Amino acid sequence: MCGSLAGKWCSWWSVGLFALSLLASRAAHGQEDESTTTGVPDTAAEDPVAVVDVQRALSTARRQLEAGSVGIALGFADDSDWIGTTSGEWVRGNIDSMREDNMEFDSDEFGALDINMREVAEVHAASLNTYVFDDRSALLGPAMITTTQIAVQTETGVVVRPRSELSRIIEGGARELDNWSFDLDLGLGLNRGNSNQLDFNMRVDFTREDRRTLSELGYFLNLGYADRALNVARHVVSFRNRVWLSRLWFVEPIVGQLLSDRFQDIRFRAQPAATGGIRFLHVPSKALWDLAVGFGYQYNRLLDPDLGVENPANDGLTRFETRARFDFTPDIYLTLMWVTNLTFTTLGNTNHTGFAELFFEVTNILGLQASFLYLRTEEPRQRVNGTFPVKNDYFFTLGVSLTLG
């Protein structure tokens, strides 16, 4: 309470405080008008105010999109990227990338985040990014994403597409480095006691993917020792180049496998082929499934075959392949693959490869994986000592995975 002698001064002091608070309120909310005009502010607003303004900007865009307005104008309320999650939280930062429905987001407050698109309700992306769609088309510019649509502010105007067709986000303009990714998986098994067994496995995968092509090169090494004697020595190289013809159809001018396995009596086996296929199942953030079929050639040189066995063997083959991925949660998914190489010139040389991997994502770089590899040759050739290699090989491993790119 003000005393009587200072009454006038208190009155003027109260009026001054009210005026200052009113000016501060107007300054803090000054960007409300800015969010209703086309363009991106030059600086970022303070978080508490910016959240409200970003929500208003998205609400305005959503109303225009739902009404099918002509000449939509996107008004960005902040120069940062914002993500609104399905749980109602808002995160501010920068979109690094989005691929296979997983967004890498650099948060101002929490650092690097890996967010599944199923958890993203809305996006306010004031930064310049490249948005790639299922039909391999791309749009460059700032954008807003609602639950059903994406609007990109391009140089020629706002372009609206269904959100379900968005396949990738590349930070900035398209750069060659953004097309590459690298995966390293390591596993080790050790047994001591009545028997001494050591198993080591390593898998390295290089992937390059742009709007219309997918190239993969993988190497798998499996070594095992029992009482210091080598009893497993397997090297597998897989390769693939895929060209998308449309959203569903693709061709693979070159795809195949190289194998060396001492204990299968295979010195070197090469299976180059060319295939075509279809992605007959694609549920964003949940599942995808590809089928492919084609023709190729098999070269098979054995280590120690019997005298009557053709070595090397040259065969024509028909390749059948199916690949699938199922996302159970944003951080857990299952990958399945099966390949049959039917050697129609010598049916006994027909072989199969099966692979399954359950992956648990710990961070956007580190993960845990449990994988199973199955190799089968229908009719293994007799060795010079009169024995036959076993038809089936199974290998199960637990390990850690490092992903870059």
C-alpha positions in Angstrom: 0.0 0.0 0.0 1.2 3.5 -0.8 1.4 6.1 2.0 -0.5 9.4 1.8 2.6 11.5 1.2 3.7 9.3 -1.7 0.2 8.8 -3.1 0.7 10.8 -6.3 4.1 9.2 -6.9 2.6 5.7 -6.4 -0.2 6.5 -8.8 2.2 7.6 -11.5 4.4 4.6 -10.8 1.4 2.2 -11.2 0.5 3.9 -14.5 4.1 3.6 -15.7 4.2 -0.1 -14.9 0.9 -0.7 -16.7 2.2 1.1 -19.8 5.5 -0.8 -19.8 3.7 -4.1 -19.4 1.3 -3.2 -22.2 4.2 -2.4 -24.5 6.0 -5.6 -23.5 2.9 -7.6 -24.3 2.5 -5.9 -27.7 6.2 -6.6 -28.5 6.0 -10.2 -27.4 3.0 -10.9 -29.6 4.1 -8.7 -32.4 4.8 -11.8 -34.5 1.2 -12.9 -34.5 0.5 -10.6 -37.4 3.7 -11.7 -39.1 2.6 -15.3 -39.0 -0.3 -14.5 -41.2 1.8 -13.2 -44.1 3.9 -15.2 -46.5 7.6 -15.5 -45.6 9.9 -16.5 -42.8 11.0 -14.1 -40.0 14.6 -13.1 -39.8 15.1 -14.1 -36.2 13.7 -16.8 -33.8 11.2 -15.8 -31.2 11.3 -16.7 -27.6 10.0 -20.3 -27.0 6.9 -19.6 -24.9 5.6 -17.1 -27.4 6.8 -18.9 -30.5 4.9 -22.1 -29.6 1.7 -20.1 -29.6 2.6 -18.3 -32.9 3.7 -21.6 -34.6 0.4 -23.2 -33.6 -1.5 -20.2 -35.1 0.5 -20.3 -38.3 -0.2 -24.0 -38.7 -3.9 -23.5 -37.9 -4.1 -20.9 -40.6 -2.4 -23.1 -43.1 -4.6 -26.1 -42.1 -7.8 -24.1 -42.6 -6.6 -23.0 -46.1 -5.7 -26.6 -47.0 -9.0 -28.1 -45.8 -10.9 -25.4 -47.7 -9.0 -26.1 -50.8 -8.2 -22.4 -51.2 -6.5 -21.1 -54.3 -3.3 -19.2 -53.9 -2.4 -20.5 -50.5 0.0 -18.3 -48.5 2.2 -20.0 -45.9 3.0 -17.7 -42.9 5.9 -18.9 -40.9 5.9 -17.6 -37.3 9.5 -18.5 -36.5 12.7 -19.1 -38.4 13.3 -22.5 -36.7 11.8 -25.9 -37.4 9.1 -27.1 -35.0 7.6 -30.5 -34.5 4.3 -31.1 -32.8 4.0 -34.6 -31.5 0.9 -36.7 -31.2 1.2 -36.4 -27.4 0.9 -32.6 -27.6 4.5 -31.7 -27.1 6.4 -29.1 -29.2 10.1 -29.4 -30.0 12.2 -26.6 -31.6 15.4 -27.1 -33.6 16.4 -28.2 -37.1 15.3 -31.1 -39.4 18.5 -33.1 -40.3 16.8 -35.7 -42.5 13.8 -38.1 -42.8 14.1 -41.5 -44.4 12.0 -44.7 -44.0 9.6 -42.8 -41.9 12.2 -41.9 -39.3 13.1 -38.2 -38.8 16.5 -37.1 -37.4 15.9 -33.8 -35.6 18.5 -31.6 -33.9 16.6 -30.2 -30.9 17.8 -26.9 -29.4 17.0 -28.3 -25.9 17.4 -32.1 -26.1 20.1 -32.5 -28.8 19.9 -35.2 -31.5 16.5 -37.0 -31.6 15.3 -39.8 -33.8 11.5 -39.6 -34.2 9.2 -41.9 -36.0 6.8 -40.1 -38.3 3.9 -41.9 -36.6 4.7 -39.7 -33.5 4.7 -36.5 -35.5 1.3 -34.7 -35.8 2.5 -31.4 -37.4 5.6 -29.8 -38.7 6.5 -26.1 -39.1 9.7 -26.2 -41.2 10.9 -22.7 -41.9 14.3 -24.0 -43.1 15.0 -24.7 -46.8 14.7 -28.5 -47.3 14.2 -30.9 -50.1 11.0 -33.1 -49.9 11.0 -36.3 -52.0 7.8 -38.2 -52.7 6.9 -41.8 -53.6 6.7 -40.9 -57.3 10.4 -39.7 -57.1 9.5 -36.1 -57.6 11.0 -33.5 -55.3 10.1 -30.0 -54.0 12.5 -27.5 -52.5 11.5 -24.9 -49.9 10.1 -24.2 -46.4 7.0 -26.3 -45.6 4.2 -27.1 -43.3 3.0 -30.6 -42.6 -0.4 -31.4 -41.2 -1.8 -34.8 -40.3 -2.9 -35.4 -43.9 -1.1 -33.0 -46.2 2.2 -31.2 -46.8 2.5 -27.7 -48.3 5.8 -26.6 -49.7 6.6 -22.9 -50.5 8.5 -23.2 -53.8 9.8 -20.4 -56.0 6.7 -20.7 -58.2 4.2 -20.9 -55.3 2.8 -23.3 -52.7 2.6 -26.9 -53.8 0.3 -29.3 -51.8 0.8 -33.0 -51.7 -0.7 -35.8 -49.6 1.4 -36.5 -46.5 1.2 -40.2 -47.1 3.3 -39.8 -50.4 6.2 -38.2 -48.6 9.2 -40.6 -48.5 12.3 -38.5 -47.7 13.4 -35.1 -46.3 16.9 -33.9 -47.2 18.3 -30.9 -45.3 18.8 -28.0 -47.6 19.2 -28.6 -51.3 20.1 -32.1 -52.5 23.7 -33.0 -51.7 25.5 -36.1 -52.7 26.6 -36.9 -49.2 22.9 -36.9 -48.1 22.3 -39.9 -50.4 24.7 -42.2 -48.5 24.4 -44.2 -45.3 26.7 -46.7 -43.6 26.0 -49.6 -41.2 28.4 -51.6 -39.1 27.2 -54.7 -37.1 29.5 -56.6 -34.7 28.9 -59.7 -32.8 31.1 -61.9 -30.6 30.4 -65.3 -28.9 32.7 -67.0 -26.4 32.5 -70.4 -24.6 35.0 -71.8 -22.1 35.0 -75.0 -20.2 34.5 -78.5 -21.5 34.8 -77.0 -25.0 36.4 -73.8 -26.1 34.5 -71.9 -28.8 35.0 -68.4 -30.2 32.7 -66.9 -32.8 33.1 -63.5 -34.5 30.9 -61.9 -37.1 30.8 -58.6 -38.8 28.5 -57.0 -41.3 29.2 -53.8 -43.2 26.6 -52.2 -45.5 26.9 -49.2 -47.8 23.7 -47.7 -49.2 23.2 -44.9 -51.7 19.6 -43.8 -52.4 18.4 -40.8 -54.4 15.0 -40.0 -55.9 15.0 -42.8 -58.5 17.8 -45.2 -57.6 18.9 -47.5 -54.8 22.4 -49.0 -54.6 23.5 -51.4 -51.9 26.8 -53.1 -51.2 27.1 -55.4 -48.2 29.8 -57.7 -46.7 29.3 -60.4 -44.1 32.2 -62.2 -42.3 31.7 -65.1 -40.0 34.7 -66.8 -38.3 34.6 -69.6 -35.7 37.3 -71.4 -33.7 36.9 -74.6 -31.6 39.9 -75.3 -29.4 41.9 -72.9 -31.5 41.1 -74.7 -34.7 39.2 -72.8 -37.4 35.8 -74.5 -37.9 33.8 -71.6 -39.6 35.1 -69.4 -42.4 32.4 -67.7 -44.4 32.5 -64.5 -46.6 29.3 -63.2 -48.2 29.1 -60.1 -50.5 25.7 -58.9 -51.7 25.1 -56.2 -54.2 22.2 -54.4 -55.8 21.3 -51.5 -58.1 17.6 -50.6 -58.3 15.9 -48.1 -60.6 12.3 -47.1 -59.8 10.1 -46.8 -62.8 7.1 -45.6 -60.8 5.8 -45.6 -57.3 5.4 -49.4 -57.3 7.5 -50.9 -60.1 11.2 -51.2 -60.3 14.0 -52.9 -62.3 17.4 -54.1 -61.0 20.0 -54.1 -63.8 22.4 -55.9 -61.5 21.8 -57.8 -58.3 23.4 -60.8 -56.7 25.7 -62.5 -54.3 29.4 -63.6 -54.0 30.2 -66.4 -51.5 33.3 -68.2 -50.2 32.8 -70.9 -47.5 35.6 -73.3 -46.8 33.4 -75.7 -44.9 30.7 -75.8 -47.6 33.6 -76.7 -49.9 32.9 -73.5 -52.0 36.1 -71.6 -53.0 34.1 -69.0 -54.9 30.5 -68.7 -56.1 29.2 -65.7 -58.1 25.5 -65.1 -59.0 25.0 -61.9 -60.9 21.4 -61.4 -62.2 19.0 -58.8 -63.5 15.4 -58.6 -62.1 12.2 -56.6 -62.1 9.7 -56.3 -59.3 6.9 -54.6 -57.5 6.4 -53.1 -54.0 3.0 -54.6 -53.5 2.7 -53.5 -49.8 3.6 -50.1 -48.4 2.0 -48.9 -45.2 3.9 -45.8 -44.1 5.7 -46.2 -40.8 4.4 -49.8 -40.4 5.3 -52.2 -43.3 6.7 -52.6 -46.8 7.1 -55.7 -48.9 8.9 -56.2 -52.3 8.8 -59.0 -54.8 11.3 -59.5 -57.6 12.1 -62.1 -60.3 14.7 -62.3 -63.0 17.4 -64.3 -64.7 21.1 -64.6 -64.2 24.3 -66.7 -64.2 26.0 -68.8 -61.6 29.7 -69.6 -61.5 30.7 -72.1 -58.8 34.3 -73.3 -58.1 34.7 -75.9 -55.4 37.7 -76.3 -53.1 38.2 -80.1 -53.1 35.7 -81.9 -55.3 35.8 -85.5 -56.2 37.3 -86.5 -59.6 34.0 -86.9 -61.4 32.5 -83.5 -60.3 32.4 -80.7 -62.8 34.6 -77.9 -61.5 34.0 -75.0 -62.0 30.3 -75.3 -62.8 28.5 -72.8 -65.0 24.7 -72.5 -64.8 21.9 -70.3 -65.9 19.5 -69.4 -63.0 16.2 -67.8 -62.3 16.2 -65.6 -59.2 13.2 -65.2 -56.9 13.4 -62.7 -54.1 11.2 -61.2 -51.5 12.1 -58.5 -48.9 9.9 -57.1 -46.1 10.1 -54.8 -43.2 7.6 -54.5 -40.3 7.8 -51.7 -37.7 6.3 -52.8 -34.4 7.2 -49.5 -32.6 9.2 -46.5 -33.7 12.3 -48.1 -32.3 11.8 -51.8 -33.0 11.5 -53.4 -36.5 11.9 -56.7 -38.2 13.6 -57.2 -41.6 13.0 -60.4 -43.6 14.6 -61.6 -46.9 14.5 -64.8 -48.9 16.3 -65.5 -52.2 16.1 -68.7 -54.3 18.5 -69.2 -57.2 17.0 -71.9 -59.3 19.8 -73.2 -61.6 17.7 -74.6 -64.4 20.7 -76.1 -66.3 21.8 -78.2 -63.2 19.0 -78.4 -60.7 21.2 -79.8 -58.0 23.1 -76.6 -57.8 20.0 -74.7 -56.8 20.6 -72.7 -53.6 18.7 -70.5 -51.1 19.5 -67.7 -48.8 17.3 -66.6 -45.9 17.9 -63.7 -43.5 15.9 -62.2 -40.6 16.9 -59.4 -38.3 15.2 -57.9 -35.2 16.5 -54.4 -34.6 16.2 -52.4 -31.4 17.2 -48.7 -31.8 18.9 -47.3 -28.8 19.9 -43.9 -30.3 19.9 -42.5 -33.8 23.4 -44.0 -34.2 23.6 -47.0 -31.9 21.3 -50.1 -32.0 21.1 -53.7 -30.9 20.3 -56.5 -33.3 19.5 -60.2 -33.3 19.9 -61.8 -36.7 19.5 -65.2 -38.3 21.2 -66.4 -41.6 20.2 -69.5 -43.5 22.1 -71.0 -46.4 21.1 -74.1 -48.3 22.4 -76.0 -51.4 20.1 -78.6 -52.8 22.7 -81.2 -53.8 26.2 -80.5 -52.4 29.0 -82.1 -54.5 31.1 -85.0 -53.2 34.6 -84.2 -51.8 37.7 -86.1 -52.9 37.7 -87.9 -49.5 34.2 -89.3 -50.3 32.2 -87.0 -47.8 29.5 -84.5 -48.7 29.1 -81.0 -47.2 25.9 -80.6 -45.2 23.0 -79.1 -47.2 22.0 -76.5 -44.5 23.9 -73.9 -42.6 22.3 -71.9 -39.8 23.8 -68.9 -38.1 22.3 -66.8 -35.2 24.0 -63.8 -33.7 23.4 -61.0 -31.2 25.4 -57.8 -31.6 25.6 -54.0 -31.7 25.0 -51.8 -34.7 26.4 -48.5 -35.7 24.6 -46.4 -38.3 25.9 -43.2 -40.0 24.1 -41.2 -42.6 
